[in-house]
């Protein structure tokens, strides 16, 4: 995964990012990842985030289980309804929660709720 890259391979990482962006732009493709702030999903988020302009945005959809998202309470209002747009920030104190933060470079998220908590291995949607 993305964690396996070290700093000496920065050029390779940049080439991968550039290739992803160019392929998506030339085909008008959407990027679909897990939407979280680590691994390949983070690499994709960084790639599209650095190339985002007022007229050129690559739709980047993150799909992650609701129970795995860190600070997910920020995504709902007092009536337990989804908030749009959501104001989502991850604090340092929440980084040790055993849950994963969403990547801020994704343009949209689907967060199905399977009724599980911190279960990253859901087999069916």
PyMOL commands that set and color helices and strands:
alter all, ss='L'
color gray80, all
select helices_A, chain A and resi 2-4+7-27+39-50+66-68+72-75+92-96
alter helices_A, ss='H'
color red, helices_A
select strands_A, chain A and resi 31-33+60-63+108-110
alter strands_A, ss='S'
color yellow, strands_A
deselect
rebuild
show_as cartoon
